[in-house]
Amino acid sequence: MSITNLDISEPFFTTNVFQEEQRFTVIGKSILLNLSEHPIHIRDQKIGHLQSVIVSDVELIGLEHAVLIERFADYSDENELLERVRATWPSAYEVRGEERLRGIGHYMSPKVWLGQFGFTMYHSATVPLNVGLHREHAFCPVPGFREVHTQIIGFGKMQQCRERDVSTLYLEEPMAPGTTHRPMYDADGNYPWHQFETITPSIFMAVEMLPAGATPPTL
């Protein structure tokens, strides 16, 4: 049994990862993401694998593997919050060096790995973001890489396309605080062309899940 604090979101939010915790009582509003294949029970509701909800003043039962993001609803002025985030986190281009991120208002926290699970916060500042469609995750050469994104602040949309062109869009999911899009990978970890697009300036959390045999990158 353990509760691990991820300092990647400090000082803005409190993010904890739960493993093998039977019960936990939430005080105030928080975002809950279930990483386990076993459901989390919240009164008469069940939260399934890779599903997320906003919870408030309630007991959570069966936290086999989950993430809880606290204090996301504590800000009366989100613009001020996002200004502070931009002053704290480097641009994603500076960290990752991907050409599709050059010149884009897209910032990221440090990344933390807990076993095969990687956690990163991103702030998308510009609307539209135009972050670029992609489907490869080169740092994981082993088939079976999985990733989902959970919205924390602001509104966005996760887009899937037939080709590397937004005009070939075939599926779009709206992202509001507390939302995690449905997994888009197949059984072998193959992805369609996809991207996150802003509706408003946003913060979301990316959770990367490595398959057995893959090693978390050191950079």
TORKOL-4160 file (C-alpha; in steps of 0.2 Angstrom, whole numbers, padded with zeros to 4 digits, m for minus):
219
<pt num="1" X="0000" Y="0000" Z="0000"/>
<pt num="2" X="0007" Y="0017" Z="m0005"/>
<pt num="3" X="0003" Y="0035" Z="m0009"/>
<pt num="4" X="0016" Y="0043" Z="m0019"/>
<pt num="5" X="0017" Y="0062" Z="m0022"/>
<pt num="6" X="0022" Y="0068" Z="m0039"/>
<pt num="7" X="0030" Y="0085" Z="m0037"/>
<pt num="8" X="0028" Y="0088" Z="m0056"/>
<pt num="9" X="0013" Y="0099" Z="m0053"/>
<pt num="10" X="0019" Y="0109" Z="m0038"/>
<pt num="11" X="0016" Y="0122" Z="m0033"/>
<pt num="12" X="0000" Y="0123" Z="m0043"/>
<pt num="13" X="m0009" Y="0106" Z="m0040"/>
<pt num="14" X="m0006" Y="0091" Z="m0028"/>
<pt num="15" X="m0005" Y="0075" Z="m0038"/>
<pt num="16" X="m0004" Y="0058" Z="m0029"/>
<pt num="17" X="m0003" Y="0041" Z="m0036"/>
<pt num="18" X="m0011" Y="0027" Z="m0026"/>
<pt num="19" X="m0007" Y="0009" Z="m0026"/>
<pt num="20" X="m0016" Y="m0005" Z="m0016"/>
<pt num="21" X="m0025" Y="0008" Z="m0006"/>
<pt num="22" X="m0042" Y="0001" Z="0000"/>
<pt num="23" X="m0050" Y="0017" Z="0005"/>
<pt num="24" X="m0047" Y="0036" Z="0004"/>
<pt num="25" X="m0058" Y="0051" Z="0008"/>
<pt num="26" X="m0057" Y="0066" Z="m0004"/>
<pt num="27" X="m0060" Y="0083" Z="0004"/>
<pt num="28" X="m0065" Y="0096" Z="m0009"/>
<pt num="29" X="m0065" Y="0094" Z="m0028"/>
<pt num="30" X="m0052" Y="0083" Z="m0036"/>
<pt num="31" X="m0049" Y="0074" Z="m0052"/>
<pt num="32" X="m0048" Y="0055" Z="m0051"/>
<pt num="33" X="m0040" Y="0044" Z="m0065"/>
<pt num="34" X="m0041" Y="0025" Z="m0063"/>
<pt num="35" X="m0026" Y="0016" Z="m0070"/>
<pt num="36" X="m0031" Y="m0001" Z="m0064"/>
<pt num="37" X="m0041" Y="m0014" Z="m0073"/>
<pt num="38" X="m0051" Y="m0016" Z="m0057"/>
<pt num="39" X="m0065" Y="m0003" Z="m0055"/>
<pt num="40" X="m0065" Y="0011" Z="m0041"/>
<pt num="41" X="m0081" Y="0012" Z="m0031"/>
<pt num="42" X="m0089" Y="0029" Z="m0027"/>
<pt num="43" X="m0105" Y="0026" Z="m0018"/>
<pt num="44" X="m0116" Y="0017" Z="m0031"/>
<pt num="45" X="m0104" Y="0021" Z="m0046"/>
<pt num="46" X="m0090" Y="0012" Z="m0053"/>
<pt num="47" X="m0075" Y="0020" Z="m0062"/>
<pt num="48" X="m0067" Y="0009" Z="m0075"/>
<pt num="49" X="m0050" Y="0007" Z="m0082"/>
<pt num="50" X="m0043" Y="0023" Z="m0089"/>
<pt num="51" X="m0059" Y="0032" Z="m0085"/>
<pt num="52" X="m0058" Y="0049" Z="m0075"/>
<pt num="53" X="m0071" Y="0059" Z="m0065"/>
<pt num="54" X="m0072" Y="0074" Z="m0054"/>
<pt num="55" X="m0075" Y="0069" Z="m0036"/>
<pt num="56" X="m0079" Y="0079" Z="m0021"/>
<pt num="57" X="m0081" Y="0076" Z="m0002"/>
<pt num="58" X="m0083" Y="0057" Z="m0005"/>
<pt num="59" X="m0075" Y="0041" Z="0000"/>
<pt num="60" X="m0066" Y="0031" Z="m0014"/>
<pt num="61" X="m0065" Y="0012" Z="m0012"/>
<pt num="62" X="m0053" Y="0000" Z="m0021"/>
<pt num="63" X="m0038" Y="0011" Z="m0026"/>
<pt num="64" X="m0028" Y="m0002" Z="m0034"/>
<pt num="65" X="m0019" Y="0010" Z="m0045"/>
<pt num="66" X="m0025" Y="0028" Z="m0047"/>
<pt num="67" X="m0020" Y="0046" Z="m0049"/>
<pt num="68" X="m0029" Y="0060" Z="m0039"/>
<pt num="69" X="m0026" Y="0078" Z="m0044"/>
<pt num="70" X="m0031" Y="0090" Z="m0030"/>
<pt num="71" X="m0033" Y="0109" Z="m0029"/>
<pt num="72" X="m0037" Y="0111" Z="m0048"/>
<pt num="73" X="m0053" Y="0120" Z="m0044"/>
<pt num="74" X="m0045" Y="0132" Z="m0031"/>
<pt num="75" X="m0041" Y="0146" Z="m0044"/>
<pt num="76" X="m0053" Y="0161" Z="m0046"/>
<pt num="77" X="m0042" Y="0168" Z="m0060"/>
<pt num="78" X="m0036" Y="0154" Z="m0072"/>
<pt num="79" X="m0027" Y="0167" Z="m0083"/>
<pt num="80" X="m0016" Y="0172" Z="m0068"/>
<pt num="81" X="m0013" Y="0153" Z="m0064"/>
<pt num="82" X="m0008" Y="0150" Z="m0082"/>
<pt num="83" X="0004" Y="0165" Z="m0082"/>
<pt num="84" X="0013" Y="0158" Z="m0067"/>
<pt num="85" X="0014" Y="0141" Z="m0076"/>
<pt num="86" X="0022" Y="0148" Z="m0091"/>
<pt num="87" X="0035" Y="0157" Z="m0080"/>
<pt num="88" X="0039" Y="0140" Z="m0072"/>
<pt num="89" X="0038" Y="0127" Z="m0085"/>
<pt num="90" X="0050" Y="0127" Z="m0101"/>
<pt num="91" X="0043" Y="0125" Z="m0118"/>
<pt num="92" X="0040" Y="0108" Z="m0124"/>
<pt num="93" X="0051" Y="0112" Z="m0139"/>
<pt num="94" X="0065" Y="0116" Z="m0128"/>
<pt num="95" X="0064" Y="0100" Z="m0119"/>
<pt num="96" X="0059" Y="0088" Z="m0133"/>
<pt num="97" X="0066" Y="0097" Z="m0148"/>
<pt num="98" X="0053" Y="0090" Z="m0160"/>
<pt num="99" X="0051" Y="0101" Z="m0175"/>
<pt num="100" X="0032" Y="0101" Z="m0174"/>
<pt num="101" X="0033" Y="0110" Z="m0157"/>
<pt num="102" X="0044" Y="0124" Z="m0163"/>
<pt num="103" X="0036" Y="0141" Z="m0161"/>
<pt num="104" X="0021" Y="0134" Z="m0152"/>
<pt num="105" X="0014" Y="0140" Z="m0135"/>
<pt num="106" X="0016" Y="0123" Z="m0127"/>
<pt num="107" X="0024" Y="0120" Z="m0110"/>
<pt num="108" X="0028" Y="0105" Z="m0100"/>
<pt num="109" X="0032" Y="0100" Z="m0082"/>
<pt num="110" X="0046" Y="0088" Z="m0078"/>
<pt num="111" X="0042" Y="0070" Z="m0081"/>
<pt num="112" X="0042" Y="0057" Z="m0068"/>
<pt num="113" X="0042" Y="0038" Z="m0070"/>
<pt num="114" X="0035" Y="0026" Z="m0057"/>
<pt num="115" X="0039" Y="0009" Z="m0064"/>
<pt num="116" X="0032" Y="0008" Z="m0082"/>
<pt num="117" X="0021" Y="0023" Z="m0080"/>
<pt num="118" X="0026" Y="0041" Z="m0085"/>
<pt num="119" X="0017" Y="0056" Z="m0079"/>
<pt num="120" X="0019" Y="0074" Z="m0086"/>
<pt num="121" X="0009" Y="0090" Z="m0086"/>
<pt num="122" X="0007" Y="0101" Z="m0101"/>
<pt num="123" X="0001" Y="0118" Z="m0103"/>
<pt num="124" X="m0006" Y="0123" Z="m0121"/>
<pt num="125" X="m0007" Y="0142" Z="m0121"/>
<pt num="126" X="m0011" Y="0147" Z="m0139"/>
<pt num="127" X="m0028" Y="0144" Z="m0148"/>
<pt num="128" X="m0028" Y="0136" Z="m0160"/>
<pt num="129" X="m0013" Y="0126" Z="m0154"/>
<pt num="130" X="m0008" Y="0117" Z="m0170"/>
<pt num="131" X="0003" Y="0106" Z="m0161"/>
<pt num="132" X="0004" Y="0094" Z="m0176"/>
<pt num="133" X="m0003" Y="0077" Z="m0180"/>
<pt num="134" X="0008" Y="0062" Z="m0175"/>
<pt num="135" X="0007" Y="0043" Z="m0172"/>
<pt num="136" X="0024" Y="0038" Z="m0167"/>
<pt num="137" X="0032" Y="0037" Z="m0150"/>
<pt num="138" X="0050" Y="0034" Z="m0155"/>
<pt num="139" X="0057" Y="0032" Z="m0137"/>
<pt num="140" X="0048" Y="0016" Z="m0135"/>
<pt num="141" X="0054" Y="0003" Z="m0148"/>
<pt num="142" X="0044" Y="m0011" Z="m0140"/>
<pt num="143" X="0026" Y="m0014" Z="m0147"/>
<pt num="144" X="0012" Y="m0010" Z="m0135"/>
<pt num="145" X="0015" Y="0008" Z="m0130"/>
<pt num="146" X="0000" Y="0016" Z="m0122"/>
<pt num="147" X="m0005" Y="0034" Z="m0118"/>
<pt num="148" X="m0020" Y="0044" Z="m0112"/>
<pt num="149" X="m0022" Y="0062" Z="m0108"/>
<pt num="150" X="m0033" Y="0069" Z="m0094"/>
<pt num="151" X="m0039" Y="0087" Z="m0094"/>
<pt num="152" X="m0036" Y="0098" Z="m0079"/>
<pt num="153" X="m0039" Y="0116" Z="m0083"/>
<pt num="154" X="m0048" Y="0124" Z="m0098"/>
<pt num="155" X="m0056" Y="0115" Z="m0113"/>
<pt num="156" X="m0049" Y="0106" Z="m0128"/>
<pt num="157" X="m0052" Y="0091" Z="m0140"/>
<pt num="158" X="m0043" Y="0076" Z="m0145"/>
<pt num="159" X="m0043" Y="0073" Z="m0164"/>
<pt num="160" X="m0040" Y="0057" Z="m0174"/>
<pt num="161" X="m0037" Y="0058" Z="m0193"/>
<pt num="162" X="m0035" Y="0045" Z="m0207"/>
<pt num="163" X="m0020" Y="0054" Z="m0214"/>
<pt num="164" X="m0007" Y="0068" Z="m0208"/>
<pt num="165" X="m0020" Y="0081" Z="m0212"/>
<pt num="166" X="m0034" Y="0088" Z="m0201"/>
<pt num="167" X="m0046" Y="0088" Z="m0216"/>
<pt num="168" X="m0046" Y="0069" Z="m0214"/>
<pt num="169" X="m0053" Y="0070" Z="m0196"/>
<pt num="170" X="m0064" Y="0055" Z="m0192"/>
<pt num="171" X="m0066" Y="0056" Z="m0173"/>
<pt num="172" X="m0065" Y="0071" Z="m0161"/>
<pt num="173" X="m0068" Y="0070" Z="m0142"/>
<pt num="174" X="m0071" Y="0086" Z="m0132"/>
<pt num="175" X="m0060" Y="0088" Z="m0116"/>
<pt num="176" X="m0066" Y="0097" Z="m0101"/>
<pt num="177" X="m0059" Y="0097" Z="m0083"/>
<pt num="178" X="m0060" Y="0079" Z="m0077"/>
<pt num="179" X="m0061" Y="0071" Z="m0094"/>
<pt num="180" X="m0049" Y="0057" Z="m0101"/>
<pt num="181" X="m0051" Y="0053" Z="m0119"/>
<pt num="182" X="m0055" Y="0035" Z="m0124"/>
<pt num="183" X="m0039" Y="0025" Z="m0128"/>
<pt num="184" X="m0035" Y="0026" Z="m0147"/>
<pt num="185" X="m0022" Y="0013" Z="m0148"/>
<pt num="186" X="m0025" Y="m0005" Z="m0155"/>
<pt num="187" X="m0019" Y="m0021" Z="m0146"/>
<pt num="188" X="m0001" Y="m0019" Z="m0153"/>
<pt num="189" X="0000" Y="m0001" Z="m0148"/>
<pt num="190" X="m0002" Y="0006" Z="m0165"/>
<pt num="191" X="m0010" Y="0024" Z="m0166"/>
<pt num="192" X="m0019" Y="0034" Z="m0179"/>
<pt num="193" X="m0014" Y="0051" Z="m0183"/>
<pt num="194" X="m0019" Y="0061" Z="m0168"/>
<pt num="195" X="m0017" Y="0078" Z="m0159"/>
<pt num="196" X="m0023" Y="0088" Z="m0145"/>
<pt num="197" X="m0031" Y="0104" Z="m0150"/>
<pt num="198" X="m0036" Y="0119" Z="m0138"/>
<pt num="199" X="m0053" Y="0127" Z="m0137"/>
<pt num="200" X="m0046" Y="0138" Z="m0123"/>
<pt num="201" X="m0029" Y="0139" Z="m0115"/>
<pt num="202" X="m0027" Y="0122" Z="m0106"/>
<pt num="203" X="m0018" Y="0111" Z="m0094"/>
<pt num="204" X="m0018" Y="0092" Z="m0096"/>
<pt num="205" X="m0009" Y="0077" Z="m0089"/>
<pt num="206" X="m0001" Y="0064" Z="m0100"/>
<pt num="207" X="0001" Y="0046" Z="m0093"/>
<pt num="208" X="0012" Y="0035" Z="m0103"/>
<pt num="209" X="0012" Y="0016" Z="m0101"/>
<pt num="210" X="0026" Y="0006" Z="m0106"/>
<pt num="211" X="0024" Y="m0012" Z="m0111"/>
<pt num="212" X="0034" Y="m0026" Z="m0103"/>
<pt num="213" X="0052" Y="m0026" Z="m0109"/>
<pt num="214" X="0053" Y="m0008" Z="m0112"/>
<pt num="215" X="0064" Y="0003" Z="m0101"/>
<pt num="216" X="0059" Y="0021" Z="m0096"/>
<pt num="217" X="0070" Y="0034" Z="m0105"/>
<pt num="218" X="0083" Y="0043" Z="m0095"/>
<pt num="219" X="0080" Y="0060" Z="m0103"/>
